[in-house]
C-alpha cells in the first residue's frame, strides 16, 4: 500500500527538462548578423551543440509538465495541467547565425 501511494505522489511531481531561456529574444536574432557571443550573452550556454554538414547547430530546450500528470487524473479524476515546451535551434556559418527556428507549444489534456 505504501508503495502505491509513493508511486502516485511521485507521478504528480512537477518536473522540468532542460533550462528555461528567454524565448522573446528570438525576435532579436538576425540571420547574417547575430553572433554566437550575442546568443550566449542573452541565452546562456546551449543545451546541445552538434556539427552537421551545413554548419554547427546549437539547441536550447525547455519543457515543463505543469506539476500534474495523467496518473493524478486517472486516480483522482483531476484535471491535467498544461505541458509547455520551447525549442530554439540555431545553425551557424562560422560564428554568425545562418538560420534559426523557434518552437513554442502548450499541450493540454482535460
C-alpha positions as CSV (number, residue, x, y, z in Angstrom):
1,X,0.0,0.0,0.0
2,X,2.8,2.4,0.9
3,X,4.5,1.7,-2.4
4,X,1.3,2.5,-4.3
5,X,0.9,5.8,-2.5
6,X,4.5,6.8,-3.2
7,X,4.1,5.9,-6.9
8,X,1.1,8.1,-7.2
9,X,2.7,11.0,-5.3
10,X,5.9,10.8,-7.4
11,X,3.8,10.8,-10.6
12,X,2.2,14.1,-9.5
13,X,5.5,15.8,-9.1
14,X,6.4,18.8,-11.1
15,X,9.5,18.3,-13.3
16,X,11.3,20.3,-15.9
17,X,13.5,19.2,-18.7
18,X,16.3,21.5,-19.9
19,X,16.8,25.0,-18.7
20,X,14.4,27.9,-19.2
21,X,15.6,30.5,-21.7
22,X,14.2,33.9,-23.0
23,X,12.1,32.9,-26.0
24,X,11.3,36.6,-26.6
25,X,14.9,37.1,-27.5
26,X,14.5,35.0,-30.7
27,X,12.7,38.0,-32.2
28,X,16.0,39.9,-32.0
29,X,18.1,37.2,-33.8
30,X,19.2,38.4,-37.2
31,X,20.4,36.0,-39.9
32,X,23.8,37.0,-41.1
33,X,24.3,39.5,-38.2
34,X,23.8,37.9,-34.7
35,X,26.9,36.1,-33.3
36,X,27.5,33.2,-31.0
37,X,28.7,35.6,-28.4
38,X,25.5,37.6,-28.7
39,X,23.4,34.5,-28.1
40,X,25.4,33.3,-25.2
41,X,25.2,36.7,-23.6
42,X,21.4,36.7,-23.8
43,X,20.5,33.0,-23.6
44,X,23.5,31.3,-21.8
45,X,25.2,28.1,-22.8
46,X,23.2,26.0,-25.3
47,X,21.8,22.6,-24.2
48,X,23.3,20.9,-27.2
49,X,25.9,21.6,-29.9
50,X,26.1,19.4,-32.9
51,X,28.2,19.5,-36.1
52,X,26.3,18.9,-39.3
53,X,27.1,19.2,-43.0
54,X,25.5,22.7,-43.2
55,X,27.2,24.1,-40.1
56,X,27.3,24.0,-36.3
57,X,23.9,23.8,-34.7
58,X,23.1,25.0,-31.2
59,X,19.9,23.9,-29.4
60,X,18.1,25.4,-26.5
61,X,15.3,23.3,-25.0
62,X,12.9,23.5,-22.1
63,X,9.8,21.6,-21.1
64,X,7.6,21.7,-18.0
65,X,4.9,19.2,-17.2
66,X,2.9,21.7,-15.1
67,X,3.0,19.6,-12.0
68,X,0.1,17.2,-12.5
69,X,0.2,14.1,-14.6
70,X,-2.1,11.6,-16.1
71,X,-1.7,9.4,-13.0
72,X,-3.4,12.1,-10.9
73,X,-6.2,12.4,-13.4
74,X,-6.7,8.6,-13.5
75,X,-6.7,8.2,-9.7
76,X,-8.4,11.3,-8.6
77,X,-10.3,12.5,-11.6
78,X,-8.5,15.8,-11.5
79,X,-7.7,18.0,-14.5
80,X,-4.2,17.6,-16.0
81,X,-2.4,20.9,-16.3
82,X,-0.7,22.0,-19.4
83,X,2.6,20.8,-20.7
84,X,4.8,23.5,-22.2
85,X,7.7,23.2,-24.5
86,X,10.2,25.6,-26.0
87,X,12.9,24.7,-28.5
88,X,15.3,27.1,-30.3
89,X,17.6,25.6,-33.0
90,X,20.3,27.8,-34.5
91,X,22.6,27.0,-37.4
92,X,25.8,28.9,-37.8
93,X,28.1,29.9,-40.7
94,X,31.3,30.3,-38.7
95,X,30.4,32.5,-35.7
96,X,27.4,34.2,-37.4
97,X,23.7,32.9,-37.4
98,X,22.8,31.3,-40.7
99,X,19.3,30.2,-39.8
100,X,17.1,29.5,-36.7
101,X,13.8,28.1,-35.8
102,X,11.8,28.6,-32.6
103,X,9.0,26.3,-31.5
104,X,6.7,27.1,-28.5
105,X,3.9,24.8,-27.7
106,X,1.4,24.1,-25.0
107,X,-0.4,20.8,-24.9
108,X,-3.4,20.4,-22.6
109,X,-5.3,17.3,-21.7
110,X,-8.6,17.5,-19.9
